[in-house]
Amino acid sequence: MAAELLHTEMSSGLRASHADRDRVVDVLSGAAGDGRITAEELDERVAAALSARTLGELAALTADLPDAAGAVPAKDVVRIEQQGASALRADGWAVPRRMEIASAWGDVILDFSRAEITHDTLRIDVDMRGGTLRLITRPGVVVDADALVIGYGKTKVRSAGDPGAPAVLRVEIHGRLSLGCLEVRPPRRWFRR
């Protein structure tokens, strides 16, 4: 679906954005991981994608790839274990059915703003101390943290925009967060009009 979208969107001489180039690089990386293009082809195409000026130039780089190239299948369970570090899931990651997060003195950032959502519910089991669990949402992503026990910490929740948007993903957070923070917010806006 990602490659099909790229082919239909990019068949023009319109100027390409950084996000457009990033999407093509993701598709190319997925195709190389599937064995559809060689490492040398990947290097050549990524260099061309990063220097492309128009959407048409980008479309030519993925025209010979099947629609499923670059799609990342969602796993049922993803486990994040860390100590004194940060973990980040962003830009096109496939949202699983369940996540288990065990973290000490580090942040975990789950960015749903451009995630590939294939399930309607994500259960997150948390065992965290001394860090921030940050969820970056988009309209249609609903977060339920009623089952999360927070000890000596705080919660900051901001809406992701349109309250009337249909629910695309329900995130249910369970477990314990000690000496830390749960932060739910929309993506930051860099340019104001």
Backbone bond lengths (Angstrom), bond angles and torsions (degrees), N, CA, C in turn:
res aa  C-N    CA-C-N  psi(-1)  N-CA   C-N-CA  omega(-1)  CA-C   N-CA-C  phi
1 M - - - 1.445 - - 1.528 111.13 -
2 A 1.352 116.89 -37.21 1.458 120.12 -178.53 1.519 110.71 -64.28
3 A 1.339 117.36 -43.74 1.451 120.04 -179.42 1.526 110.40 -67.35
4 E 1.344 117.33 -39.04 1.468 121.31 178.31 1.516 110.18 -60.86
5 L 1.326 116.44 -43.41 1.457 121.09 178.66 1.525 110.32 -62.37
6 L 1.340 116.09 -42.05 1.454 119.77 179.43 1.522 110.90 -62.72
7 H 1.361 117.22 -42.01 1.457 120.02 -178.56 1.520 111.16 -63.78
8 T 1.333 118.62 -42.58 1.455 121.07 -177.55 1.524 111.57 -74.44
9 E 1.341 117.28 -37.98 1.460 120.58 -178.19 1.522 112.31 -72.67
10 M 1.325 116.66 -32.12 1.456 119.53 -165.73 1.522 114.33 -105.57
11 S 1.308 118.37 19.30 1.452 119.97 -178.60 1.524 111.00 -89.11
12 S 1.302 115.84 42.68 1.458 118.92 -177.40 1.513 111.18 -142.11
13 G 1.328 113.56 175.08 1.456 120.21 177.82 1.515 112.55 -93.75
14 L 1.341 116.67 13.58 1.466 119.59 178.04 1.521 110.25 -65.02
15 R 1.300 115.86 151.51 1.467 121.04 179.37 1.522 111.02 -67.80
16 A 1.327 116.62 139.80 1.466 123.29 179.57 1.525 110.08 -86.69
17 S 1.327 115.79 145.84 1.465 121.32 176.31 1.524 109.21 -99.95
18 H 1.320 116.53 172.23 1.470 120.66 175.39 1.527 110.35 -60.71
19 A 1.340 116.75 -39.70 1.471 120.85 179.91 1.524 110.79 -63.66
20 D 1.339 117.71 -38.64 1.470 121.20 177.25 1.525 110.62 -62.12
21 R 1.325 116.22 -45.04 1.474 120.58 179.38 1.533 110.49 -63.48
22 D 1.334 116.39 -41.37 1.466 120.48 179.81 1.522 111.58 -62.62
23 R 1.343 117.33 -40.21 1.470 120.50 178.67 1.515 111.16 -62.41
24 V 1.335 117.50 -42.05 1.459 120.93 179.65 1.524 110.25 -66.06
25 V 1.317 117.64 -41.33 1.470 120.68 177.75 1.532 110.01 -61.21
26 D 1.336 117.95 -39.62 1.467 121.44 177.21 1.527 111.36 -62.43
27 V 1.328 116.73 -43.73 1.474 120.91 178.79 1.518 109.87 -63.28
28 L 1.331 117.57 -43.94 1.460 121.23 179.83 1.527 111.58 -64.36
29 S 1.313 117.01 -41.07 1.472 120.59 178.34 1.522 110.77 -62.77
30 G 1.328 116.58 -41.38 1.455 120.47 177.50 1.517 111.63 -64.01
31 A 1.336 116.83 -40.31 1.468 120.96 178.84 1.524 110.89 -64.94
32 A 1.326 117.21 -38.20 1.468 120.16 177.67 1.527 110.08 -67.92
33 G 1.326 116.80 -39.70 1.463 120.75 177.72 1.514 112.35 -63.58
34 D 1.352 116.78 -30.63 1.466 121.83 177.52 1.520 112.03 -82.31
35 G 1.342 118.12 -7.18 1.458 121.48 -178.63 1.518 113.49 83.72
36 R 1.331 117.63 14.92 1.467 120.91 -178.38 1.530 112.14 -79.87
37 I 1.332 116.69 -29.37 1.464 120.68 174.81 1.528 107.82 -131.84
38 T 1.327 115.47 153.52 1.473 120.55 -178.05 1.528 109.76 -79.83
39 A 1.323 114.93 169.90 1.468 120.35 178.28 1.527 110.55 -62.31
40 E 1.346 116.27 -37.69 1.465 119.77 179.28 1.535 110.44 -66.12
41 E 1.348 116.52 -42.75 1.465 119.98 177.36 1.526 110.66 -62.93
42 L 1.329 115.82 -40.27 1.464 119.62 178.13 1.518 110.34 -59.09
43 D 1.333 117.00 -48.05 1.468 120.50 -179.98 1.525 111.64 -58.92
44 E 1.347 116.27 -44.44 1.466 120.53 -179.11 1.527 110.97 -64.81
45 R 1.331 116.45 -45.60 1.460 120.28 -176.41 1.528 111.87 -70.28
46 V 1.329 117.02 -37.41 1.470 119.30 178.00 1.521 109.93 -64.82
47 A 1.341 116.86 -42.36 1.469 119.83 177.79 1.531 110.29 -60.91
48 A 1.333 115.89 -41.71 1.469 119.58 178.72 1.528 111.12 -66.69
49 A 1.330 116.80 -38.78 1.469 120.16 179.55 1.525 111.12 -64.67
50 L 1.309 116.44 -42.34 1.454 119.94 -177.66 1.533 112.77 -68.99
51 S 1.343 116.10 -23.07 1.466 118.69 178.57 1.531 112.77 -103.14
52 A 1.325 117.73 1.38 1.471 121.57 -179.10 1.524 110.56 -65.27
53 R 1.319 114.56 141.06 1.463 119.84 179.50 1.525 112.20 -103.36
54 T 1.351 116.70 -28.45 1.463 119.29 -175.87 1.525 111.35 -120.63
55 L 1.327 114.99 161.75 1.456 120.84 177.76 1.524 111.13 -66.37
56 G 1.318 117.10 -32.06 1.461 121.10 177.69 1.516 112.06 -63.76
57 E 1.334 117.55 -40.38 1.468 121.16 176.85 1.525 110.56 -61.86
58 L 1.326 116.34 -39.64 1.465 120.28 178.98 1.528 111.19 -67.49
59 A 1.344 117.13 -40.79 1.467 121.23 -178.92 1.526 111.01 -60.49
60 A 1.324 117.24 -37.07 1.461 121.09 -179.37 1.539 111.71 -63.25
61 L 1.304 117.65 -27.04 1.468 121.60 -177.91 1.525 113.16 -74.60
62 T 1.335 117.77 -20.17 1.467 121.14 -179.21 1.524 112.68 -118.76
63 A 1.337 117.74 5.68 1.462 121.62 -174.95 1.525 113.07 -61.20
64 D 1.341 119.11 -30.96 1.462 121.48 -177.50 1.528 113.31 -93.98
65 L 1.326 117.37 10.82 1.466 121.05 -178.87 1.522 110.18 -104.04
66 P 1.333 117.91 142.39 1.474 119.36 178.06 1.526 110.91 -66.64
67 D 1.323 115.33 161.46 1.463 121.08 -176.46 1.513 113.45 -59.05
68 A 1.324 118.87 -31.87 1.464 121.67 -176.19 1.519 112.41 -81.96
69 A 1.326 118.95 -6.66 1.462 120.45 -178.83 1.517 109.35 -61.84
70 G 1.296 116.04 134.19 1.452 121.47 178.17 1.507 114.05 87.69
71 A 1.327 118.35 -11.18 1.460 119.91 178.30 1.518 109.23 -74.24
72 V 1.304 116.25 131.28 1.453 121.65 -178.94 1.521 108.26 -100.35
73 P 1.352 117.99 118.83 1.460 118.36 180.00 1.523 110.87 -68.31
74 A 1.312 116.25 141.56 1.459 120.82 179.60 1.524 109.75 -79.17
75 K 1.311 115.79 134.16 1.456 120.83 175.95 1.518 108.88 -84.55
76 D 1.332 115.55 161.95 1.461 118.47 176.36 1.522 111.26 -76.32
77 V 1.351 117.04 -42.12 1.467 121.35 -178.14 1.524 109.40 -133.49
78 V 1.330 115.99 131.15 1.461 122.19 174.51 1.518 107.09 -121.20
79 R 1.333 116.58 131.18 1.465 121.61 179.98 1.517 109.19 -113.51
80 I 1.340 115.39 130.59 1.461 121.93 175.17 1.518 107.18 -116.02
81 E 1.334 116.26 119.42 1.468 121.92 175.39 1.512 107.67 -123.54
82 Q 1.322 116.13 130.42 1.458 119.39 179.87 1.514 110.72 -157.09
83 Q 1.313 113.47 158.73 1.458 119.15 176.56 1.518 107.63 -143.75
84 G 1.333 115.67 119.11 1.458 120.94 177.49 1.516 114.54 69.41
85 A 1.316 118.26 23.37 1.459 121.86 -179.86 1.525 108.44 -137.19
86 S 1.319 115.79 -175.43 1.459 120.67 176.86 1.516 109.32 -123.88
87 A 1.325 115.66 147.87 1.460 121.83 176.42 1.514 108.22 -121.92
88 L 1.330 115.96 141.22 1.454 121.45 -177.12 1.513 109.51 -135.01
89 R 1.321 116.25 132.97 1.467 123.15 170.49 1.527 105.30 -121.91
90 A 1.342 116.65 116.18 1.463 120.47 -176.53 1.521 110.96 -151.93
91 D 1.344 115.20 170.83 1.467 124.82 172.82 1.519 115.04 45.65
92 G 1.319 114.82 77.50 1.456 119.97 171.08 1.514 115.85 86.51
93 W 1.319 118.86 11.34 1.465 119.18 178.29 1.527 109.22 -69.63
94 A 1.324 115.86 148.85 1.461 121.40 -178.97 1.520 109.28 -87.54
95 V 1.315 116.71 121.71 1.467 122.24 -177.76 1.532 109.08 -76.14
96 P 1.342 117.77 123.49 1.468 120.65 179.55 1.531 111.21 -81.54
97 R 1.332 115.65 -179.15 1.474 120.40 174.57 1.525 110.61 -76.61
98 R 1.345 116.30 -33.75 1.461 120.39 -175.61 1.522 110.27 -145.27
99 M 1.334 115.93 144.45 1.466 122.08 174.15 1.513 108.28 -127.14
100 E 1.327 114.75 143.39 1.459 122.01 173.05 1.517 106.48 -118.86
101 I 1.325 116.12 120.70 1.461 121.01 -178.00 1.516 109.15 -117.26
102 A 1.337 116.19 118.33 1.463 122.63 174.38 1.526 106.25 -120.60
103 S 1.335 116.42 110.54 1.461 120.22 -173.05 1.514 110.90 -141.11
104 A 1.327 115.44 138.59 1.468 121.19 175.34 1.521 107.81 -127.99
105 W 1.320 116.21 121.16 1.455 124.75 174.40 1.529 113.08 58.22
106 G 1.316 114.89 43.78 1.462 120.60 175.65 1.515 110.06 -153.57
107 D 1.310 116.01 161.57 1.453 121.46 -179.58 1.522 110.77 -96.73
108 V 1.320 116.12 149.56 1.461 122.78 173.07 1.521 106.57 -124.84
109 I 1.340 115.87 123.31 1.461 121.52 -177.90 1.522 108.20 -118.00
110 L 1.327 115.70 121.61 1.460 122.09 176.90 1.524 107.17 -115.29
111 D 1.328 116.15 108.87 1.458 121.68 -176.67 1.527 108.97 -99.65
112 F 1.333 116.37 108.12 1.459 122.20 -179.26 1.526 112.27 -92.17
113 S 1.335 118.29 0.05 1.467 120.57 -173.25 1.522 112.43 -63.29
114 R 1.341 118.77 -31.39 1.461 121.59 177.14 1.526 111.29 -131.21
115 A 1.318 116.79 25.22 1.466 121.35 -178.75 1.524 110.95 -75.58
116 E 1.325 115.59 154.12 1.464 122.76 175.53 1.525 107.03 -87.63
117 I 1.324 117.08 106.27 1.461 121.98 -175.76 1.529 108.58 -98.09
118 T 1.339 116.36 114.90 1.466 121.01 -177.98 1.524 112.32 -115.23
119 H 1.319 118.19 -10.57 1.462 123.27 178.40 1.521 108.24 -120.78
120 D 1.321 116.97 158.72 1.465 118.66 179.99 1.520 112.96 -90.67
121 T 1.349 117.19 -12.89 1.466 120.95 -179.72 1.523 110.20 -135.75
122 L 1.325 115.94 139.12 1.461 122.68 172.62 1.522 107.32 -125.26
123 R 1.331 116.54 121.84 1.460 121.20 174.86 1.522 107.44 -100.19
124 I 1.336 116.17 127.49 1.462 121.56 178.01 1.519 107.86 -114.26
125 D 1.350 116.43 118.33 1.463 122.17 174.73 1.522 107.31 -98.12
126 V 1.330 116.28 118.63 1.457 122.44 -171.92 1.520 111.05 -112.44
127 D 1.318 116.22 133.95 1.459 124.26 166.57 1.523 104.71 -133.63
128 M 1.343 115.51 91.19 1.460 121.25 -171.76 1.510 110.94 -130.70
129 R 1.333 115.71 141.22 1.457 119.29 172.40 1.529 108.98 -141.76
130 G 1.329 112.89 136.73 1.460 119.72 175.90 1.512 114.98 70.14
131 G 1.297 119.66 41.39 1.460 121.25 177.61 1.510 111.32 -161.89
132 T 1.303 115.82 -177.93 1.451 121.64 -179.77 1.520 109.78 -113.98
133 L 1.321 115.60 133.22 1.456 121.89 169.53 1.522 105.16 -101.32
134 R 1.346 116.24 109.77 1.456 121.59 -175.22 1.527 109.24 -112.53
135 L 1.324 116.28 123.90 1.456 122.69 176.67 1.512 107.74 -112.45
136 I 1.338 116.50 119.66 1.455 121.82 177.91 1.520 105.90 -100.62
137 T 1.322 115.88 114.77 1.461 120.88 -170.02 1.522 111.70 -104.47
138 R 1.308 114.79 179.78 1.460 123.60 173.86 1.520 106.49 -142.94
139 P 1.322 119.39 167.30 1.465 119.76 177.77 1.532 110.46 -55.52
140 G 1.335 115.80 133.96 1.455 121.07 -179.02 1.516 114.05 98.35
141 V 1.336 117.64 -9.22 1.466 121.44 176.02 1.523 107.24 -99.58
142 V 1.340 115.60 115.94 1.456 122.81 -176.62 1.526 108.26 -108.86
143 V 1.333 117.12 130.78 1.457 121.52 -177.96 1.525 109.26 -112.13
144 D 1.349 115.73 128.64 1.463 123.29 177.44 1.521 107.59 -118.73
145 A 1.329 116.75 109.02 1.458 121.50 -178.77 1.527 111.76 -111.80
146 D 1.336 117.61 21.17 1.462 121.24 -177.98 1.524 112.86 -63.27
147 A 1.332 117.92 -27.07 1.465 120.80 -178.30 1.526 112.35 -92.98
148 L 1.330 118.28 6.03 1.464 122.22 178.63 1.521 109.61 -91.11
149 V 1.328 116.94 127.26 1.464 122.29 176.99 1.527 107.40 -95.30
150 I 1.332 116.05 121.51 1.461 120.79 -179.77 1.513 108.65 -111.38
151 G 1.332 116.04 119.43 1.456 121.75 178.22 1.514 110.27 -109.11
152 Y 1.296 118.16 120.29 1.463 123.73 -179.38 1.523 111.19 52.92
153 G 1.305 115.17 52.31 1.458 120.50 179.39 1.504 110.08 -148.58
154 K 1.322 116.05 -166.77 1.460 119.50 -179.29 1.520 110.52 -146.88
155 T 1.321 114.15 165.50 1.459 122.15 179.56 1.518 108.91 -127.26
156 K 1.337 116.53 132.68 1.462 122.37 174.89 1.518 106.48 -126.55
157 V 1.319 116.61 118.26 1.467 120.67 -179.42 1.517 109.33 -125.90
158 R 1.351 116.03 123.73 1.461 122.05 175.32 1.520 108.25 -124.29
159 S 1.305 116.83 140.65 1.457 123.08 -178.46 1.524 110.74 -68.37
160 A 1.342 115.28 150.94 1.462 120.93 179.72 1.514 112.87 -93.91
161 G 1.299 117.84 23.60 1.457 117.99 175.19 1.505 113.97 117.39
162 D 1.313 117.34 -120.71 1.455 124.78 -171.53 1.524 112.08 -63.56
163 P 1.355 118.70 107.46 1.462 120.67 -180.00 1.524 112.72 -69.80
164 G 1.332 118.12 -17.35 1.456 121.66 179.97 1.523 113.52 -90.55
165 A 1.335 117.28 0.22 1.469 120.58 -179.26 1.523 109.43 -66.56
166 P 1.338 117.23 140.44 1.470 119.54 178.60 1.529 110.15 -66.04
167 A 1.326 116.10 145.18 1.467 120.80 -179.76 1.523 109.64 -69.75
168 V 1.316 116.19 124.20 1.460 123.30 177.79 1.522 109.40 -99.79
169 L 1.335 116.13 -36.28 1.461 121.83 -177.60 1.521 108.94 -145.81
170 R 1.327 115.45 131.86 1.473 121.84 173.77 1.517 107.07 -107.67
171 V 1.329 116.81 118.38 1.462 123.06 179.51 1.521 107.75 -100.93
172 E 1.334 116.50 117.88 1.466 121.90 179.30 1.523 108.34 -108.77
173 I 1.338 116.38 120.17 1.461 121.18 -177.23 1.522 109.19 -105.33
174 H 1.336 116.03 126.15 1.462 123.60 -179.96 1.530 108.41 -125.89
175 G 1.322 116.59 160.65 1.454 120.47 174.04 1.508 113.30 112.50
176 R 1.346 114.83 -148.95 1.460 120.81 -173.47 1.520 111.03 -135.23
177 L 1.350 114.84 137.22 1.460 122.89 175.58 1.523 107.14 -128.87
178 S 1.331 116.24 114.03 1.468 120.77 -177.60 1.524 110.08 -114.19
179 L 1.319 116.63 140.39 1.461 122.92 177.92 1.523 111.86 51.73
180 G 1.325 115.56 41.19 1.455 119.03 -176.67 1.505 112.20 -147.61
181 C 1.314 115.02 -161.20 1.453 120.61 -174.73 1.526 109.99 -144.64
182 L 1.319 115.53 139.42 1.456 122.12 168.56 1.518 105.99 -103.94
183 E 1.326 116.49 122.80 1.458 121.36 179.80 1.522 108.45 -125.21
184 V 1.328 116.32 123.95 1.460 123.10 176.90 1.516 106.48 -120.66
185 R 1.344 116.44 122.53 1.462 119.45 -176.50 1.526 110.77 -154.32
186 P 1.336 116.33 160.02 1.469 119.78 173.45 1.525 109.84 -76.90
187 P 1.345 117.70 169.61 1.475 119.45 176.47 1.520 110.64 -61.95
188 R 1.304 115.69 151.72 1.467 120.00 178.11 1.525 109.65 -73.47
189 R 1.314 115.52 145.39 1.452 121.00 175.30 1.515 107.87 -97.64
190 W 1.319 115.43 121.29 1.464 119.54 -177.30 1.519 111.99 -87.93
191 F 1.336 116.61 -31.85 1.460 119.46 -177.38 1.518 108.25 -120.39
192 R 1.283 116.48 129.63 1.469 121.64 177.80 1.523 108.35 -105.71
193 R 1.330 114.51 143.89 1.472 118.98 179.45 1.482 110.09 -101.79
